[in-house]
Amino acid sequence: LSPVPNPSKVVAIGLNYMDHIREANLGMPELATMFCKYPSSVIGSGEDIRWSTSLTDQVDYEAELAVVIGKTARNVDAEVAYDHIAGYMNCNDVSARDLQFKPGDQWLRGKCLDTFCPLGPYLVTRDDIPNPHQLSIQCRVNGEIMQDSNTGEMIYNVPYLIEYLSAAFTLLPGDVIATGTPHGVGAFRDPPIWLQSGDEVEVEIEGLGILSNRCDVVPQQQ
């Protein structure tokens, strides 16, 4: 199971790595780009990522550092943000790109499909990760390295994100912040690379273990 099986919310940050912005040929965002993933999208390591080709055939991987809130945070200053963190996990922000960029959907359906938020395999407590901004981060598909970067590429760091988010809404214990993905996603490769049934996707962040999930394409929505 996911170490946090039913968070009240998963808040994800887009375009938060400089190397990802360079590969996408986008300018520096003036503000952190935010979206949500529903709790029903959460699965654990070893569980299948599932989708139907009747809904999407452009499923992408995104390795991300997940921050887990440890105590209620509202209007928290960045200087004391770490006091509100329980720990860290690997996250795979699985994305259906054809749905994500469909006019009117505003990323919602493409990011929130059931099983599209694998988390784990562990929740590593904050004291074991003294600096979350100096961690190697990788995504591998069938053993091939697709993303290989460092959390030092983050534009908006963890304390800033907690301050920014908690100014707008309350972060509850167990809530998850997915802090963005580095370069190497399938959508911006030439040609694009999409996940296929049977693919094994691994997300590994230094000190957080390996999050591993198999892809299972089903014939119709279930």
N, CA and C atoms as a LAMMPS dump frame, in Angstrom:
ITEM: TIMESTEP
0
ITEM: NUMBER OF ATOMS
666
ITEM: BOX BOUNDS ff ff ff
-5.0000000000000000e+02 5.0000000000000000e+02
-5.0000000000000000e+02 5.0000000000000000e+02
-5.0000000000000000e+02 5.0000000000000000e+02
ITEM: ATOMS id mol type element x y z
1 1 1 N 0.837 -1.194 0
2 1 2 C 0 0 0
3 1 3 C 0.873 1.245 0
4 2 1 N 0.266 2.358 -0.405
5 2 2 C 0.961 3.624 -0.244
6 2 3 C 1.171 3.897 1.236
7 3 1 N 2.339 4.454 1.636
8 3 2 C 2.546 4.808 3.043
9 3 3 C 1.494 5.796 3.55
10 4 1 N 0.942 6.607 2.659
11 4 2 C -0.176 7.482 2.979
12 4 3 C -1.317 7.07 2.047
13 5 1 N -2.191 6.163 2.478
14 5 2 C -3.149 5.56 1.543
15 5 3 C -4.297 6.469 1.139
16 6 1 N -4.643 7.454 1.969
17 6 2 C -5.822 8.263 1.664
18 6 3 C -5.611 9.71 2.119
19 7 1 N -4.682 10.44 1.49
20 7 2 C -4.484 11.841 1.874
21 7 3 C -5.72 12.666 1.555
22 8 1 N -5.967 13.698 2.34
23 8 2 C -7.125 14.552 2.035
24 8 3 C -6.919 15.264 0.708
25 9 1 N -5.65 15.502 0.345
26 9 2 C -5.349 16.114 -0.952
27 9 3 C -3.902 15.84 -1.345
28 10 1 N -3.704 15.774 -2.656
29 10 2 C -2.364 15.72 -3.234
30 10 3 C -2.232 16.958 -4.105
31 11 1 N -1.367 17.866 -3.694
32 11 2 C -1.138 19.095 -4.448
33 11 3 C 0.163 18.922 -5.232
34 12 1 N 0.091 19.081 -6.529
35 12 2 C 1.254 18.864 -7.383
36 12 3 C 1.699 20.187 -7.997
37 13 1 N 3.004 20.29 -8.192
38 13 2 C 3.606 21.5 -8.74
39 13 3 C 4.147 21.185 -10.122
40 14 1 N 3.749 21.971 -11.099
41 14 2 C 4.23 21.788 -12.459
42 14 3 C 5.339 22.776 -12.792
43 15 1 N 6.177 22.407 -13.76
44 15 2 C 7.233 23.3 -14.255
45 15 3 C 8.095 23.834 -13.119
46 16 1 N 8.597 22.931 -12.282
47 16 2 C 9.389 23.349 -11.124
48 16 3 C 10.851 22.923 -11.205
49 17 1 N 11.281 22.393 -12.347
50 17 2 C 12.693 22.043 -12.534
51 17 3 C 13.225 22.81 -13.74
52 18 1 N 14.372 23.454 -13.566
53 18 2 C 14.941 24.227 -14.667
54 18 3 C 15.236 23.352 -15.875
55 19 1 N 15.725 22.129 -15.665
56 19 2 C 16.049 21.291 -16.825
57 19 3 C 14.783 20.873 -17.576
58 20 1 N 13.658 20.722 -16.869
59 20 2 C 12.392 20.394 -17.519
60 20 3 C 11.874 21.591 -18.325
61 21 1 N 12.035 22.789 -17.791
62 21 2 C 11.631 23.994 -18.516
63 21 3 C 12.452 24.147 -19.792
64 22 1 N 13.734 23.825 -19.716
65 22 2 C 14.583 23.923 -20.908
66 22 3 C 14.154 22.931 -21.976
67 23 1 N 13.838 21.684 -21.57
68 23 2 C 13.458 20.694 -22.576
69 23 3 C 12.098 21.004 -23.194
70 24 1 N 11.221 21.639 -22.419
71 24 2 C 9.906 21.984 -22.929
72 24 3 C 9.911 23.305 -23.692
73 25 1 N 11.068 23.987 -23.662
74 25 2 C 11.224 25.267 -24.356
75 25 3 C 10.204 26.29 -23.868
76 26 1 N 10.076 26.356 -22.536
77 26 2 C 9.145 27.28 -21.913
78 26 3 C 9.917 28.304 -21.095
79 27 1 N 9.314 29.466 -20.884
80 27 2 C 9.939 30.482 -20.059
81 27 3 C 9.759 30.194 -18.585
82 28 1 N 10.531 30.909 -17.768
83 28 2 C 10.43 30.762 -16.32
84 28 3 C 9.046 31.179 -15.844
85 29 1 N 8.332 30.317 -15.123
86 29 2 C 7.013 30.713 -14.619
87 29 3 C 7.137 31.801 -13.557
88 30 1 N 6.216 32.762 -13.598
89 30 2 C 6.24 33.836 -12.622
90 30 3 C 5.795 33.345 -11.248
91 31 1 N 4.928 32.337 -11.231
92 31 2 C 4.438 31.748 -9.992
93 31 3 C 4.494 30.235 -10.123
94 32 1 N 4.489 29.556 -8.993
95 32 2 C 4.443 28.092 -9.021
96 32 3 C 3.147 27.641 -9.677
97 33 1 N 3.256 26.732 -10.649
98 33 2 C 2.088 26.179 -11.321
99 33 3 C 1.545 25.031 -10.484
100 34 1 N 0.248 25.051 -10.197
101 34 2 C -0.324 24.075 -9.278
102 34 3 C -1.475 23.319 -9.921
103 35 1 N -1.627 22.07 -9.525
104 35 2 C -2.82 21.292 -9.853
105 35 3 C -2.977 20.235 -8.767
106 36 1 N -4.078 19.521 -8.789
107 36 2 C -4.334 18.503 -7.761
108 36 3 C -4.496 17.127 -8.393
109 37 1 N -4.177 16.116 -7.623
110 37 2 C -4.473 14.733 -7.972
111 37 3 C -5.388 14.192 -6.877
112 38 1 N -6.447 13.503 -7.294
113 38 2 C -7.422 13.029 -6.32
114 38 3 C -6.862 11.862 -5.492
115 39 1 N -7.316 11.722 -4.241
116 39 2 C -6.878 10.583 -3.431
117 39 3 C -7.145 9.233 -4.105
118 40 1 N -8.168 9.151 -4.948
119 40 2 C -8.479 7.891 -5.643
120 40 3 C -7.415 7.502 -6.663
121 41 1 N -6.483 8.426 -6.959
122 41 2 C -5.394 8.098 -7.878
123 41 3 C -4.203 7.453 -7.17
124 42 1 N -4.219 7.434 -5.834
125 42 2 C -3.064 6.96 -5.052
126 42 3 C -3.008 5.435 -5.029
127 43 1 N -1.826 4.901 -5.328
128 43 2 C -1.528 3.476 -5.152
129 43 3 C -0.141 3.354 -4.537
130 44 1 N 0.22 2.129 -4.146
131 44 2 C 1.524 1.893 -3.554
132 44 3 C 2.487 1.225 -4.511
133 45 1 N 3.706 1.038 -4.046
134 45 2 C 4.705 0.327 -4.837
135 45 3 C 4.269 -1.125 -5.021
136 46 1 N 4.449 -1.644 -6.226
137 46 2 C 4.043 -3.006 -6.527
138 46 3 C 2.637 -3.129 -7.072
139 47 1 N 1.853 -2.07 -6.98
140 47 2 C 0.514 -2.079 -7.563
141 47 3 C 0.569 -1.618 -9.016
142 48 1 N -0.426 -2.004 -9.793
143 48 2 C -0.436 -1.708 -11.222
144 48 3 C -0.982 -0.313 -11.505
145 49 1 N -0.32 0.362 -12.451
146 49 2 C -0.876 1.562 -13.078
147 49 3 C -1.781 1.075 -14.206
148 50 1 N -3.067 1.443 -14.173
149 50 2 C -4.022 0.867 -15.124
150 50 3 C -4.749 1.978 -15.88
151 51 1 N -4.962 1.745 -17.152
152 51 2 C -5.776 2.663 -17.947
153 51 3 C -6.339 1.926 -19.144
154 52 1 N -7.306 2.563 -19.779
155 52 2 C -7.927 1.994 -20.959
156 52 3 C -7.545 2.814 -22.186
157 53 1 N -7.233 2.129 -23.286
158 53 2 C -6.914 2.833 -24.523
159 53 3 C -8.147 3.522 -25.107
160 54 1 N -9.331 3.173 -24.615
161 54 2 C -10.524 3.898 -25.045
162 54 3 C -10.544 5.313 -24.474
163 55 1 N -9.72 5.558 -23.452
164 55 2 C -9.657 6.876 -22.818
165 55 3 C -8.379 7.623 -23.165
166 56 1 N -7.236 6.918 -23.18
167 56 2 C -5.952 7.56 -23.446
168 56 3 C -4.972 6.565 -24.044
169 57 1 N -4.112 7.046 -24.92
170 57 2 C -3.003 6.229 -25.419
171 57 3 C -1.698 7.016 -25.382
172 58 1 N -1.65 8.052 -24.506
173 58 2 C -0.447 8.855 -24.344
174 58 3 C -0.133 9.012 -22.855
175 59 1 N 0.226 7.901 -22.228
176 59 2 C 0.486 7.892 -20.785
177 59 3 C 1.981 8.069 -20.54
178 60 1 N 2.306 9.009 -19.673
179 60 2 C 3.688 9.432 -19.433
180 60 3 C 4.044 9.222 -17.955
181 61 1 N 5.333 9.135 -17.698
182 61 2 C 5.904 8.997 -16.351
183 61 3 C 6.451 10.354 -15.904
184 62 1 N 6.474 10.598 -14.597
185 62 2 C 7.105 11.799 -14.046
186 62 3 C 7.616 11.476 -12.643
187 63 1 N 8.924 11.355 -12.493
188 63 2 C 9.513 11.126 -11.18
189 63 3 C 9.474 12.415 -10.362
190 64 1 N 9.011 12.309 -9.121
191 64 2 C 8.887 13.508 -8.294
192 64 3 C 9.195 13.197 -6.826
193 65 1 N 9.716 14.196 -6.13
194 65 2 C 9.859 14.144 -4.684
195 65 3 C 8.539 14.56 -4.052
196 66 1 N 7.993 13.701 -3.21
197 66 2 C 6.749 14.002 -2.501
198 66 3 C 7.061 14.39 -1.064
199 67 1 N 6.466 15.475 -0.626
200 67 2 C 6.585 15.953 0.752
201 67 3 C 5.292 15.622 1.478
202 68 1 N 5.396 15.008 2.652
203 68 2 C 4.215 14.638 3.435
204 68 3 C 4.109 15.56 4.637
205 69 1 N 2.962 16.2 4.766
206 69 2 C 2.725 17.125 5.881
207 69 3 C 2.548 16.334 7.174
208 70 1 N 3.164 16.838 8.252
209 70 2 C 3.119 16.143 9.529
210 70 3 C 2.2 16.772 10.553
211 71 1 N 1.974 18.075 10.446
212 71 2 C 1.022 18.729 11.341
213 71 3 C 0.361 19.867 10.582
214 72 1 N -0.818 20.24 11.056
215 72 2 C -1.645 21.212 10.353
216 72 3 C -0.861 22.485 10.057
217 73 1 N -0.949 22.919 8.802
218 73 2 C -0.196 24.091 8.358
219 73 3 C -1.15 25.095 7.726
220 74 1 N -1.205 26.275 8.296
221 74 2 C -2.014 27.373 7.746
222 74 3 C -1.248 28.666 7.973
223 75 1 N -0.982 29.412 6.908
224 75 2 C -0.202 30.654 6.981
225 75 3 C 1.163 30.419 7.638
226 76 1 N 1.851 29.392 7.168
227 76 2 C 3.148 29.015 7.729
228 76 3 C 4.256 29.768 6.998
229 77 1 N 5.139 30.415 7.74
230 77 2 C 6.297 31.077 7.135
231 77 3 C 7.323 30.041 6.684
232 78 1 N 8.012 30.355 5.607
233 78 2 C 9.023 29.434 5.074
234 78 3 C 10.081 29.086 6.119
235 79 1 N 10.391 30.027 7.013
236 79 2 C 11.453 29.809 7.999
237 79 3 C 11.14 28.657 8.953
238 80 1 N 9.851 28.358 9.142
239 80 2 C 9.482 27.282 10.067
240 80 3 C 8.756 26.153 9.334
241 81 1 N 8.836 26.144 8.014
242 81 2 C 8.085 25.162 7.229
243 81 3 C 8.51 23.734 7.525
244 82 1 N 9.795 23.501 7.74
245 82 2 C 10.259 22.131 7.978
246 82 3 C 9.619 21.515 9.217
247 83 1 N 9.23 22.342 10.177
248 83 2 C 8.583 21.833 11.391
249 83 3 C 7.246 21.172 11.089
250 84 1 N 6.697 21.43 9.913
251 84 2 C 5.388 20.902 9.535
252 84 3 C 5.481 19.698 8.6
253 85 1 N 6.692 19.193 8.393
254 85 2 C 6.906 18.064 7.483
255 85 3 C 7.085 16.774 8.275
256 86 1 N 6.337 15.731 7.906
257 86 2 C 6.536 14.404 8.5
258 86 3 C 7.695 13.688 7.827
259 87 1 N 7.764 13.788 6.49
260 87 2 C 8.825 13.089 5.77
261 87 3 C 8.64 13.19 4.265
262 88 1 N 9.308 12.272 3.555
263 88 2 C 9.387 12.344 2.103
264 88 3 C 9.155 10.961 1.493
265 89 1 N 8.667 10.968 0.249
266 89 2 C 8.452 9.727 -0.49
267 89 3 C 8.798 9.963 -1.953
268 90 1 N 8.977 8.857 -2.679
269 90 2 C 8.955 8.912 -4.132
270 90 3 C 7.513 9.076 -4.6
271 91 1 N 7.352 9.768 -5.726
272 91 2 C 6.051 9.904 -6.371
273 91 3 C 6.239 9.748 -7.874
274 92 1 N 5.28 9.099 -8.521
275 92 2 C 5.223 9.065 -9.981
276 92 3 C 3.948 9.807 -10.389
277 93 1 N 4.124 11.007 -10.91
278 93 2 C 2.977 11.807 -11.346
279 93 3 C 2.577 11.345 -12.749
280 94 1 N 1.963 10.185 -12.812
281 94 2 C 1.564 9.607 -14.102
282 94 3 C 0.562 10.545 -14.771
283 95 1 N 0.745 10.759 -16.082
284 95 2 C -0.038 11.769 -16.786
285 95 3 C -0.513 11.244 -18.135
286 96 1 N -1.8 11.436 -18.409
287 96 2 C -2.345 11.145 -19.74
288 96 3 C -2.264 12.434 -20.543
289 97 1 N -1.24 12.542 -21.394
290 97 2 C -0.962 13.821 -22.042
291 97 3 C -2.068 14.252 -23.002
292 98 1 N -2.697 13.304 -23.687
293 98 2 C -3.764 13.679 -24.618
294 98 3 C -4.959 14.262 -23.874
295 99 1 N -5.216 13.797 -22.661
296 99 2 C -6.279 14.379 -21.852
297 99 3 C -5.826 15.665 -21.164
298 100 1 N -4.573 15.682 -20.712
299 100 2 C -4.061 16.846 -19.993
300 100 3 C -4.179 18.127 -20.813
301 101 1 N -3.886 18.021 -22.105
302 101 2 C -3.863 19.221 -22.937
303 101 3 C -5.109 19.36 -23.815
304 102 1 N -6.132 18.584 -23.509
305 102 2 C -7.394 18.71 -24.224
306 102 3 C -8.089 19.994 -23.795
307 103 1 N -8.541 20.832 -24.738
308 103 2 C -9.164 22.11 -24.355
309 103 3 C -10.323 21.907 -23.382
310 104 1 N -10.301 22.697 -22.317
311 104 2 C -11.378 22.663 -21.337
312 104 3 C -11.108 21.779 -20.136
313 105 1 N -10.196 20.818 -20.262
314 105 2 C -9.97 19.897 -19.148
315 105 3 C -9.041 20.475 -18.081
316 106 1 N -8.266 21.496 -18.424
317 106 2 C -7.41 22.188 -17.461
318 106 3 C -6.533 21.223 -16.654
319 107 1 N -6.009 20.208 -17.312
320 107 2 C -5.105 19.201 -16.732
321 107 3 C -5.82 18.195 -15.836
322 108 1 N -7.073 18.459 -15.468
323 108 2 C -7.699 17.693 -14.393
324 108 3 C -7.796 16.204 -14.707
325 109 1 N -8.452 15.837 -15.799
326 109 2 C -8.636 14.406 -16.088
327 109 3 C -7.308 13.717 -16.382
328 110 1 N -6.423 14.413 -17.079
329 110 2 C -5.158 13.785 -17.445
330 110 3 C -4.257 13.469 -16.268
331 111 1 N -4.477 14.126 -15.148
332 111 2 C -3.642 13.92 -13.964
333 111 3 C -4.309 13.064 -12.891
334 112 1 N -5.632 12.866 -12.989
335 112 2 C -6.375 12.31 -11.862
336 112 3 C -6.96 10.928 -12.105
337 113 1 N -6.578 10.259 -13.184
338 113 2 C -7.117 8.926 -13.405
339 113 3 C -6.756 8.017 -12.237
340 114 1 N -7.65 7.084 -11.935
341 114 2 C -7.358 6.099 -10.886
342 114 3 C -6.012 5.436 -11.165
343 115 1 N -5.222 5.25 -10.118
344 115 2 C -3.886 4.611 -10.124
345 115 3 C -2.793 5.524 -10.654
346 116 1 N -3.076 6.777 -10.964
347 116 2 C -2.083 7.653 -11.592
348 116 3 C -1.244 8.441 -10.589
349 117 1 N -1.227 7.996 -9.32
350 117 2 C -0.354 8.649 -8.335
351 117 3 C 0.308 7.605 -7.436
352 118 1 N 1.22 6.789 -7.981
353 118 2 C 1.974 5.863 -7.132
354 118 3 C 2.853 6.622 -6.129
355 119 1 N 2.856 6.15 -4.874
356 119 2 C 3.652 6.746 -3.798
357 119 3 C 4.361 5.645 -3.026
358 120 1 N 5.586 5.918 -2.597
359 120 2 C 6.291 4.948 -1.751
360 120 3 C 7.685 4.629 -2.259
361 121 1 N 8.243 3.493 -1.834
362 121 2 C 7.642 2.448 -1.004
363 121 3 C 7.624 2.777 0.486
364 122 1 N 8.344 3.836 0.869
365 122 2 C 8.446 4.2 2.288
366 122 3 C 8.095 5.665 2.456
367 123 1 N 7.705 6.026 3.666
368 123 2 C 7.722 7.407 4.103
369 123 3 C 8.968 7.546 4.971
370 124 1 N 9.961 8.248 4.464
371 124 2 C 11.232 8.439 5.181
372 124 3 C 11.123 9.719 5.996
373 125 1 N 11.343 9.622 7.292
374 125 2 C 11.108 10.765 8.166
375 125 3 C 12.085 11.902 7.882
376 126 1 N 11.623 13.094 8.196
377 126 2 C 12.358 14.323 7.858
378 126 3 C 13.784 14.318 8.385
379 127 1 N 14.014 13.767 9.566
380 127 2 C 15.357 13.802 10.15
381 127 3 C 16.366 12.973 9.361
382 128 1 N 15.876 12.032 8.54
383 128 2 C 16.788 11.214 7.74
384 128 3 C 17.165 11.88 6.416
385 129 1 N 16.503 12.963 6.069
386 129 2 C 16.798 13.694 4.826
387 129 3 C 17.102 15.14 5.207
388 130 1 N 18.356 15.426 5.579
389 130 2 C 18.663 16.766 6.076
390 130 3 C 18.464 17.87 5.043
391 131 1 N 18.658 17.561 3.757
392 131 2 C 18.459 18.573 2.718
393 131 3 C 17.732 17.949 1.532
394 132 1 N 16.431 18.207 1.382
395 132 2 C 15.68 17.601 0.279
396 132 3 C 16.034 18.187 -1.087
397 133 1 N 16.898 19.185 -1.103
398 133 2 C 17.27 19.842 -2.359
399 133 3 C 18.656 19.426 -2.854
400 134 1 N 19.15 18.301 -2.361
401 134 2 C 20.435 17.767 -2.829
402 134 3 C 20.336 16.254 -3.017
403 135 1 N 19.279 15.804 -3.703
404 135 2 C 19.029 14.375 -3.862
405 135 3 C 19.016 14.011 -5.336
406 136 1 N 19.701 12.937 -5.686
407 136 2 C 19.597 12.433 -7.051
408 136 3 C 18.202 11.867 -7.262
409 137 1 N 17.688 12.015 -8.483
410 137 2 C 16.342 11.552 -8.811
411 137 3 C 16.363 10.917 -10.192
412 138 1 N 15.787 9.719 -10.283
413 138 2 C 15.77 8.972 -11.544
414 138 3 C 14.405 8.358 -11.786
415 139 1 N 14.086 8.212 -13.08
416 139 2 C 12.987 7.355 -13.503
417 139 3 C 13.53 6.377 -14.526
418 140 1 N 13.167 5.105 -14.377
419 140 2 C 13.591 4.057 -15.315
420 140 3 C 12.358 3.33 -15.833
421 141 1 N 12.355 3.039 -17.111
422 141 2 C 11.298 2.241 -17.723
423 141 3 C 11.936 0.985 -18.29
424 142 1 N 11.536 -0.163 -17.77
425 142 2 C 12.116 -1.451 -18.161
426 142 3 C 13.634 -1.436 -18.019
427 143 1 N 14.113 -0.766 -16.957
428 143 2 C 15.533 -0.714 -16.648
429 143 3 C 16.302 0.372 -17.371
430 144 1 N 15.699 1.034 -18.346
431 144 2 C 16.376 2.1 -19.088
432 144 3 C 16.144 3.44 -18.395
433 145 1 N 17.234 4.167 -18.152
434 145 2 C 17.124 5.461 -17.477
435 145 3 C 16.484 6.472 -18.422
436 146 1 N 15.365 7.045 -17.979
437 146 2 C 14.653 8.04 -18.764
438 146 3 C 14.815 9.445 -18.18
439 147 1 N 14.835 9.536 -16.879
440 147 2 C 15.066 10.802 -16.187
441 147 3 C 16.229 10.622 -15.234
442 148 1 N 17.144 11.567 -15.21
443 148 2 C 18.329 11.482 -14.353
444 148 3 C 18.744 12.903 -13.999
445 149 1 N 18.445 13.321 -12.772
446 149 2 C 18.66 14.715 -12.416
447 149 3 C 18.931 14.81 -10.912
448 150 1 N 18.726 15.998 -10.374
449 150 2 C 18.939 16.255 -8.959
450 150 3 C 17.889 17.253 -8.492
451 151 1 N 17.407 17.071 -7.261
452 151 2 C 16.389 17.984 -6.747
453 151 3 C 16.917 19.414 -6.602
454 152 1 N 18.22 19.599 -6.73
455 152 2 C 18.79 20.94 -6.745
456 152 3 C 18.347 21.764 -7.938
457 153 1 N 17.732 21.109 -8.946
458 153 2 C 17.213 21.817 -10.112
459 153 3 C 15.865 22.492 -9.832
460 154 1 N 15.308 22.27 -8.634
461 154 2 C 14.024 22.896 -8.298
462 154 3 C 14.114 24.415 -8.338
463 155 1 N 13.074 25.037 -8.856
464 155 2 C 12.973 26.494 -8.858
465 155 3 C 12.38 26.97 -7.54
466 156 1 N 11.238 26.41 -7.181
467 156 2 C 10.561 26.764 -5.931
468 156 3 C 10.821 25.659 -4.922
469 157 1 N 11.541 25.976 -3.846
470 157 2 C 11.946 24.934 -2.907
471 157 3 C 10.815 24.574 -1.949
472 158 1 N 11.07 23.57 -1.144
473 158 2 C 10.022 23.006 -0.284
474 158 3 C 9.476 24.023 0.719
475 159 1 N 10.317 24.756 1.472
476 159 2 C 9.748 25.74 2.408
477 159 3 C 8.891 26.795 1.711
478 160 1 N 9.347 27.258 0.541
479 160 2 C 8.553 28.243 -0.208
480 160 3 C 7.189 27.662 -0.561
481 161 1 N 7.155 26.424 -1.04
482 161 2 C 5.89 25.821 -1.455
483 161 3 C 4.922 25.692 -0.286
484 162 1 N 5.428 25.305 0.881
485 162 2 C 4.557 25.191 2.056
486 162 3 C 4.007 26.556 2.445
487 163 1 N 4.835 27.575 2.413
488 163 2 C 4.362 28.925 2.71
489 163 3 C 3.319 29.366 1.679
490 164 1 N 3.615 29.146 0.404
491 164 2 C 2.752 29.59 -0.693
492 164 3 C 1.391 28.897 -0.647
493 165 1 N 1.413 27.584 -0.452
494 165 2 C 0.164 26.83 -0.431
495 165 3 C -0.645 27.103 0.829
496 166 1 N 0.034 27.127 1.98
497 166 2 C -0.697 27.273 3.242
498 166 3 C -1.28 28.674 3.415
499 167 1 N -0.822 29.629 2.617
500 167 2 C -1.432 30.955 2.644
501 167 3 C -2.83 30.93 2.035
502 168 1 N -3.086 29.92 1.19
503 168 2 C -4.374 29.842 0.502
504 168 3 C -5.321 28.834 1.116
505 169 1 N -4.79 27.717 1.621
506 169 2 C -5.646 26.686 2.192
507 169 3 C -4.858 25.875 3.213
508 170 1 N -5.586 25.224 4.087
509 170 2 C -4.969 24.463 5.171
510 170 3 C -4.401 23.146 4.648
511 171 1 N -3.163 22.875 4.993
512 171 2 C -2.533 21.581 4.725
513 171 3 C -2.689 20.723 5.979
514 172 1 N -3.265 19.54 5.806
515 172 2 C -3.557 18.66 6.931
516 172 3 C -2.519 17.555 7.038
517 173 1 N -2.344 16.973 8.225
518 173 2 C -1.428 15.846 8.357
519 173 3 C -1.767 14.743 7.364
520 174 1 N -0.754 14.276 6.653
521 174 2 C -0.944 13.264 5.627
522 174 3 C -1.116 13.831 4.234
523 175 1 N -1.357 15.139 4.107
524 175 2 C -1.425 15.737 2.777
525 175 3 C -0.073 15.617 2.082
526 176 1 N -0.115 15.53 0.763
527 176 2 C 1.089 15.293 -0.033
528 176 3 C 1.298 16.461 -0.99
529 177 1 N 2.53 16.94 -1.06
530 177 2 C 2.93 17.912 -2.076
531 177 3 C 3.907 17.215 -3.006
532 178 1 N 3.535 17.076 -4.27
533 178 2 C 4.435 16.531 -5.296
534 178 3 C 5.142 17.718 -5.945
535 179 1 N 6.468 17.739 -5.864
536 179 2 C 7.219 18.983 -6.065
537 179 3 C 7.718 19.213 -7.487
538 180 1 N 7.233 18.442 -8.459
539 180 2 C 7.639 18.674 -9.841
540 180 3 C 8.606 17.624 -10.349
541 181 1 N 8.769 17.594 -11.676
542 181 2 C 9.578 16.559 -12.308
543 181 3 C 10.712 17.164 -13.124
544 182 1 N 11.843 16.464 -13.233
545 182 2 C 12.953 16.967 -14.052
546 182 3 C 12.78 16.61 -15.529
547 183 1 N 13.821 16.899 -16.296
548 183 2 C 13.793 16.637 -17.733
549 183 3 C 13.765 15.129 -18.016
550 184 1 N 13.379 14.795 -19.248
551 184 2 C 13.39 13.404 -19.677
552 184 3 C 12.041 12.756 -19.795
553 185 1 N 10.949 13.506 -19.59
554 185 2 C 9.62 12.908 -19.718
555 185 3 C 9.384 12.473 -21.163
556 186 1 N 8.473 11.527 -21.336
557 186 2 C 8.242 10.96 -22.657
558 186 3 C 7.655 11.935 -23.646
559 187 1 N 6.846 12.882 -23.169
560 187 2 C 6.121 13.789 -24.064
561 187 3 C 7.052 14.683 -24.865
562 188 1 N 8.225 15.005 -24.318
563 188 2 C 9.115 15.945 -24.983
564 188 3 C 10.299 15.261 -25.659
565 189 1 N 10.205 13.946 -25.811
566 189 2 C 11.213 13.229 -26.579
567 189 3 C 10.816 13.22 -28.052
568 190 1 N 11.799 13.013 -28.918
569 190 2 C 11.558 13.011 -30.355
570 190 3 C 12.029 11.68 -30.944
571 191 1 N 11.089 10.764 -31.254
572 191 2 C 9.634 10.9 -31.087
573 191 3 C 9.23 10.69 -29.635
574 192 1 N 8.002 11.084 -29.271
575 192 2 C 7.542 10.872 -27.894
576 192 3 C 7.551 9.389 -27.522
577 193 1 N 7.742 9.121 -26.247
578 193 2 C 7.707 7.759 -25.721
579 193 3 C 6.551 7.662 -24.737
580 194 1 N 5.633 6.749 -25.012
581 194 2 C 4.481 6.548 -24.129
582 194 3 C 4.576 5.196 -23.451
583 195 1 N 4.073 5.113 -22.227
584 195 2 C 4.073 3.854 -21.499
585 195 3 C 3.141 2.852 -22.175
586 196 1 N 3.547 1.581 -22.122
587 196 2 C 2.801 0.496 -22.754
588 196 3 C 2.463 -0.567 -21.719
589 197 1 N 1.48 -1.39 -22.041
590 197 2 C 1.118 -2.483 -21.142
591 197 3 C 2.321 -3.39 -20.921
592 198 1 N 2.58 -3.734 -19.669
593 198 2 C 3.709 -4.587 -19.32
594 198 3 C 4.961 -3.828 -18.933
595 199 1 N 5.02 -2.531 -19.214
596 199 2 C 6.196 -1.742 -18.828
597 199 3 C 6.333 -1.703 -17.303
598 200 1 N 7.569 -1.745 -16.843
599 200 2 C 7.882 -1.609 -15.419
600 200 3 C 8.524 -0.245 -15.218
601 201 1 N 7.885 0.6 -14.405
602 201 2 C 8.369 1.964 -14.17
603 201 3 C 8.915 2.05 -12.752
604 202 1 N 10.15 2.551 -12.638
605 202 2 C 10.782 2.719 -11.333
606 202 3 C 11.147 4.182 -11.122
607 203 1 N 10.803 4.686 -9.943
608 203 2 C 11.23 6.011 -9.509
609 203 3 C 12.134 5.822 -8.295
610 204 1 N 13.34 6.365 -8.389
611 204 2 C 14.295 6.248 -7.283
612 204 3 C 14.854 7.616 -6.959
613 205 1 N 14.674 8.01 -5.699
614 205 2 C 15.266 9.242 -5.181
615 205 3 C 16.21 8.86 -4.057
616 206 1 N 17.348 9.498 -4.033
617 206 2 C 18.406 9.185 -3.067
618 206 3 C 17.845 9.142 -1.64
619 207 1 N 18.008 8.001 -0.976
620 207 2 C 17.57 7.84 0.402
621 207 3 C 16.124 7.436 0.59
622 208 1 N 15.357 7.326 -0.514
623 208 2 C 13.928 7.054 -0.389
624 208 3 C 13.517 5.705 -0.96
625 209 1 N 14.468 4.873 -1.36
626 209 2 C 14.122 3.573 -1.902
627 209 3 C 13.672 3.657 -3.351
628 210 1 N 13.051 2.59 -3.829
629 210 2 C 12.621 2.492 -5.227
630 210 3 C 11.12 2.221 -5.275
631 211 1 N 10.4 3.105 -5.949
632 211 2 C 8.974 2.946 -6.207
633 211 3 C 8.827 2.242 -7.553
634 212 1 N 8.209 1.068 -7.551
635 212 2 C 8.127 0.253 -8.764
636 212 3 C 6.685 -0.114 -9.055
637 213 1 N 6.265 0.12 -10.287
638 213 2 C 4.889 -0.185 -10.7
639 213 3 C 4.87 -0.714 -12.124
640 214 1 N 4.035 -1.695 -12.341
641 214 2 C 3.843 -2.268 -13.678
642 214 3 C 2.641 -1.615 -14.341
643 215 1 N 2.712 -1.437 -15.652
644 215 2 C 1.618 -0.842 -16.407
645 215 3 C 0.696 -1.937 -16.926
646 216 1 N -0.606 -1.716 -16.811
647 216 2 C -1.592 -2.687 -17.243
648 216 3 C -2.691 -1.959 -18.025
649 217 1 N -2.682 -2.135 -19.334
650 217 2 C -3.717 -1.516 -20.163
651 217 3 C -4.905 -2.457 -20.239
652 218 1 N -6.064 -1.93 -19.877
653 218 2 C -7.278 -2.742 -19.855
654 218 3 C -8.123 -2.405 -21.086
655 219 1 N -8.951 -3.344 -21.555
656 219 2 C -9.678 -3.122 -22.798
657 219 3 C -10.754 -2.051 -22.719
658 220 1 N -11.272 -1.807 -21.516
659 220 2 C -12.273 -0.772 -21.341
660 220 3 C -12.172 -0.241 -19.921
661 221 1 N -12.763 0.907 -19.677
662 221 2 C -12.688 1.52 -18.379
663 221 3 C -13.284 0.617 -17.325
664 222 1 N -12.529 0.455 -16.21
665 222 2 C -12.986 -0.381 -15.096
666 222 3 C -12.852 0.388 -13.787
